[in-house]
Amino acid sequence: MEERISKKRLMKLYGVNRNTIEDWRRTKGLKMIEVSTHSKYITEKDLIEWENSQKEDS
């Protein structure tokens, strides 16, 4: 099974707050899977793809 990265872990990895993660979801296409209102995650594969797409847009 592919590793799941929680929103909380993303906040630590990137040193940003919850609002920034939500902004990335709305404006930069960060694909988070919503299990419940309080539980969201992204797969490692999707995160790497998203990071690469952000590099290309720069």
FENJO-V527300 format. One record per backbone hydrogen bond with DSSP energy under -1.0 kcal/mol. NH is the residue of the N-H (numbers start at 1). CO is the residue of the C=O. E is the energy in kcal/mol with one decimal. If there is no record, write none. Layout:
NH&CO&E / NH&CO&E
This chain:
5&42&-3.3 / 7&40&-1.6 / 10&6&-2.3 / 11&7&-2.3 / 12&8&-1.6 / 13&9&-3.0 / 14&10&-2.6 / 15&11&-1.1 / 16&11&-1.5 / 21&17&-1.6 / 22&18&-2.4 / 23&19&-2.3 / 24&20&-2.5 / 25&21&-1.9 / 26&22&-2.2 / 27&23&-3.3 / 28&24&-1.6 / 30&24&-1.8 / 32&30&-1.1 / 33&41&-4.2 / 35&39&-2.7 / 36&39&-1.6 / 39&36&-1.1 / 41&33&-2.1 / 42&5&-2.2 / 44&3&-2.0 / 47&43&-2.3 / 48&44&-2.3 / 49&45&-2.3 / 50&46&-2.4 / 51&47&-2.9 / 52&48&-2.5 / 53&49&-2.1 / 54&50&-1.9 / 55&51&-1.7 / 56&52&-1.9 / 57&53&-1.5
